[in-house]
């Protein structure tokens, strides 16, 4: 007596016992169709004239056999892949800036892409090698990111694919870029203090030339002007952008008889906390303090917890992917600005 071969589970068992990966030919035999038909179904070629029954048999066989299409072969045939590259100088090793990767990963996955990350520590040779590898994998494009907001000269190899600068920009605005809105952030931080009723507000700025230094100062001045408060240059102090810088600025700050201070970043605020307490003052009763960055390991764990403005690292990464995929559009001749939200706690 002749027995009819059972499609699906029997074929899967035979293939599995053979010890070789399931091939497109295995699927074709199990479904009773040609290899070309399987290829058209697996690659979702809508123009192929394949009946609904045949398509269903192919899908059933793919499921029963556990067939996985060769991603590299699909990439070579289509000319692009489902990968997006991210080349970074140090964000993978910088805890709060690492949210750029998180945001980019989530957004890429949402649109069916996987993120390839290379952390180069700013080494040009490593950057070149990373970008070359990504081009070999035919990435959809590359995000080029730095751990702090600054001007860059993009590597020449980026010109061979679509790319977006994230948390950095090209001085002549020739490249699409996504950066934090430093002016708005400084305006928002100062506004927190104004809303609490303060009028004599100091600003401890960084000594380092950067978009953050100039932008946050501009935002501070704009907030004062809108509140009808005349700008006083004596209330703008400069300090190294770290805990020691904030601590060292304490006496100069208190000499100005201010009731509140906006610090360039959370580390400066942390140093100022120590200096103020050593002088017998209480935060916020004697002096209110606002920071910038929202470094959770600092801001949320100071006593009292620090009111601050967040650098939008997660959204920078996500927006970079959207721009790369053409979902969002960068303004002509300027970067896309991402808002820095206020994080109110108990220091004001």
C-alpha positions in Angstrom: 0.0 0.0 0.0 1.3 3.5 -0.9 1.2 6.1 1.9 0.9 9.7 1.2 3.8 11.8 2.6 2.6 14.1 5.4 3.5 17.7 4.8 4.9 19.9 7.6 5.7 17.9 10.7 7.2 14.9 8.9 9.2 17.1 6.6 10.4 19.1 9.6 11.5 15.9 11.3 13.3 14.7 8.3 15.1 18.0 7.8 15.9 18.3 11.5 17.4 14.8 11.6 19.6 15.5 8.6 21.7 17.9 10.7 21.8 20.7 8.2 20.0 24.1 8.4 16.6 24.3 6.8 16.9 25.6 3.3 14.5 27.3 0.9 14.5 24.0 -1.1 13.3 22.2 2.0 10.4 24.6 2.3 9.6 24.3 -1.4 9.4 20.5 -1.2 7.3 20.6 2.0 4.9 23.1 0.4 4.8 21.4 -3.0 5.9 24.6 -4.8 9.0 25.8 -6.6 12.0 27.4 -4.9 11.1 30.6 -6.9 7.6 30.7 -5.3 9.1 30.3 -1.8 11.5 33.2 -2.5 8.7 35.4 -3.7 6.5 34.6 -0.7 9.3 34.9 1.9 10.5 38.2 0.4 6.8 39.4 0.3 7.0 40.3 -3.4 3.4 41.6 -3.9 3.8 41.6 -7.7 4.4 37.8 -7.9 1.3 36.0 -9.1 0.9 33.3 -6.5 -2.4 31.9 -5.3 -3.6 32.3 -1.8 -3.5 28.5 -1.2 0.1 28.3 -2.4 1.1 31.3 -0.2 -0.5 29.7 2.8 1.3 26.4 2.2 4.6 28.2 2.1 3.9 30.1 5.3 2.8 26.8 7.0 6.0 25.1 5.8 8.2 28.0 7.0 6.5 27.8 10.4 6.7 24.0 10.7 10.3 23.7 9.5 11.6 26.7 11.5 13.0 28.3 8.3 14.9 31.5 8.8 15.7 33.6 5.6 19.4 34.4 5.0 19.6 38.1 6.1 22.8 38.7 4.3 21.5 37.3 1.1 18.4 39.5 1.4 20.7 42.5 2.1 22.8 41.9 -1.0 19.8 41.4 -3.3 18.0 44.5 -2.0 21.0 46.8 -1.6 20.1 47.7 2.0 19.6 46.0 5.4 17.5 46.4 8.5 20.5 47.8 10.4 21.1 51.3 11.5 24.7 52.2 12.7 25.6 54.4 15.6 29.2 55.6 16.0 29.9 57.3 19.3 33.0 58.8 21.0 32.2 57.8 24.6 28.4 57.7 25.2 28.4 54.0 25.8 30.7 54.5 28.8 29.0 57.7 30.1 26.0 56.7 32.2 23.6 59.6 31.6 24.6 60.1 27.9 24.1 56.4 27.3 20.4 57.2 27.1 21.2 58.3 23.5 21.7 54.6 22.6 18.6 53.6 24.5 16.5 56.1 22.6 18.0 55.2 19.3 17.5 51.4 19.9 13.9 51.8 20.9 13.1 54.0 17.9 15.0 51.8 15.5 13.2 48.7 16.7 9.8 50.5 16.4 10.4 50.8 12.7 11.8 47.3 12.1 15.5 48.1 12.4 18.3 46.9 14.6 21.0 49.2 16.0 24.7 48.4 15.4 26.8 50.4 18.0 30.5 51.2 17.9 32.1 53.1 20.8 35.4 54.6 19.5 36.6 56.8 22.3 37.2 59.5 19.7 40.0 57.5 17.9 39.8 58.4 14.2 41.2 55.0 13.1 38.5 53.3 15.1 35.9 55.6 13.7 37.0 54.8 10.1 37.0 51.0 10.8 33.6 51.1 12.4 32.0 53.1 9.6 33.7 50.8 7.0 32.2 47.7 8.8 28.8 49.3 8.8 29.0 50.1 5.1 29.9 46.5 4.4 26.7 45.5 6.2 24.8 47.9 4.0 23.3 49.8 6.9 20.3 52.1 6.2 22.4 54.9 7.6 24.6 56.0 10.5 24.1 58.2 13.5 27.3 59.9 14.6 27.1 61.0 18.2 29.2 62.7 20.9 28.7 62.5 24.6 28.5 66.3 25.0 27.1 68.9 22.7 29.8 70.4 20.5 30.9 71.2 16.9 32.5 68.4 14.9 34.0 67.6 11.6 32.2 64.5 10.4 34.4 61.6 9.2 34.7 61.6 5.4 33.5 58.0 5.3 30.0 59.1 6.5 29.5 60.8 3.1 29.1 57.3 1.6 25.7 56.8 3.3 22.9 58.7 4.9 23.9 60.0 8.3 22.7 62.3 11.1 24.7 64.0 13.8 23.4 63.5 17.3 24.3 65.8 20.2 26.8 67.5 17.9 26.7 69.6 14.7 28.8 70.8 11.8 29.9 74.4 12.0 28.6 75.3 8.5 25.3 73.4 9.1 26.0 71.2 6.1 25.0 68.0 7.8 21.6 67.1 9.4 21.9 67.4 13.2 19.8 66.9 16.3 21.0 68.8 19.4 19.6 70.0 22.8 18.1 73.4 22.9 20.6 75.0 25.3 18.9 78.4 25.2 15.5 77.1 26.1 17.1 75.0 28.9 18.8 78.0 30.5 15.5 79.9 30.2 13.6 77.1 31.9 16.1 76.7 34.7 16.0 80.4 35.5 12.3 80.3 35.2 12.0 77.8 38.0 13.7 80.2 40.3 11.7 83.2 39.1 8.4 81.2 39.6 9.5 80.6 43.3 9.6 84.4 43.8 13.4 85.0 43.5 14.6 88.3 41.9 18.3 88.3 42.7 19.5 85.2 40.8 23.1 84.3 40.1 24.4 82.1 37.3 27.5 79.9 37.8 28.6 79.3 34.2 31.5 77.0 33.0 34.9 78.3 32.0 34.9 76.1 28.9 33.8 77.5 25.6 30.9 75.5 24.3 27.3 75.7 23.0 26.2 75.0 26.5 28.1 77.9 28.0 26.8 80.5 25.5 23.3 79.0 25.1 22.5 78.6 28.8 23.7 82.2 29.5 21.5 83.5 26.7 18.5 81.6 28.2 19.2 83.0 31.7 19.4 86.6 30.3 16.2 86.1 28.3 14.3 84.8 31.4 15.4 87.8 33.5 14.5 90.3 30.7 11.0 88.8 30.4 10.6 89.1 34.1 11.6 92.8 34.0 14.9 92.2 35.8 17.9 94.1 34.6 20.9 91.9 33.8 23.8 92.3 36.3 27.1 91.0 35.0 28.4 90.7 38.6 25.9 87.9 39.1 27.5 85.7 36.4 30.4 83.8 37.9 32.6 81.3 36.1 33.9 78.0 37.6 35.3 74.7 36.4 32.2 72.5 35.5 32.6 70.1 38.3 32.1 69.6 42.0 35.3 71.4 43.0 34.4 74.4 40.8 31.0 74.8 42.5 32.5 74.5 46.0 35.2 77.1 45.1 32.6 79.6 43.9 30.7 79.6 47.2 32.3 82.7 48.8 32.1 84.8 45.6 28.5 83.8 45.2 27.5 84.7 48.8 29.2 88.1 48.5 26.6 89.0 45.9 23.8 88.7 48.4 21.7 86.5 46.0 18.8 84.4 47.1 19.0 81.9 44.3 21.5 80.4 41.8 21.3 78.6 38.6 24.3 76.2 38.2 25.8 75.3 34.8 25.4 71.6 35.7 24.5 69.2 38.5 28.1 68.6 39.5 28.6 72.3 40.1 25.4 72.4 42.1 26.7 69.4 44.2 29.9 71.3 45.1 27.9 74.4 45.9 25.7 72.3 48.3 28.8 71.5 50.3 30.1 75.1 50.4 26.7 76.5 51.4 26.3 74.0 54.2 29.8 74.6 55.6 28.8 78.2 56.1 25.7 77.3 58.1 23.1 78.0 55.4 20.1 75.9 54.5 18.8 74.9 51.0 16.3 76.2 49.9 15.4 78.4 52.9 18.6 80.6 52.7 19.4 80.0 49.1 17.6 78.2 46.3 19.7 76.1 43.8 18.8 74.9 40.3 21.1 72.6 38.2 21.3 71.4 34.6 21.7 67.9 33.1 19.5 65.8 35.5 22.3 63.3 36.2 20.1 61.0 38.2 23.0 59.6 40.3 23.6 63.2 41.5 20.4 65.2 41.3 17.9 62.8 42.7 20.1 61.8 45.6 21.3 65.2 47.0 19.6 66.4 50.2 17.4 68.1 49.4 17.0 66.5 45.9 18.1 69.0 43.3 15.6 70.8 41.0 17.2 70.8 37.5 16.7 70.7 33.8 17.2 67.5 31.9 19.4 67.0 28.9 17.1 65.0 26.6 19.5 62.2 25.7 16.9 59.6 25.1 14.9 61.9 22.8 18.1 62.9 21.0 18.7 59.3 20.0 15.1 58.6 19.1 14.9 61.8 17.0 18.2 61.0 15.2 16.6 57.7 14.0 13.4 59.5 12.9 15.4 62.0 10.9 17.6 59.3 9.3 14.4 57.4 8.2 12.8 60.6 6.8 10.0 60.6 9.4 11.1 63.9 10.9 12.7 66.8 9.0 15.6 68.9 10.1 15.2 72.7 9.6 17.1 74.1 6.6 20.6 75.4 7.6 20.2 74.7 11.3 20.0 71.7 13.6 16.8 70.3 15.0 16.5 71.5 18.6 15.2 69.1 21.3 13.6 70.7 24.3 15.2 70.3 27.8 12.4 69.7 30.3 12.3 70.9 33.9 12.6 68.4 36.7 11.3 69.9 39.9 12.4 68.6 43.2 13.1 70.2 46.6 16.0 72.6 46.2 13.9 75.7 45.2 
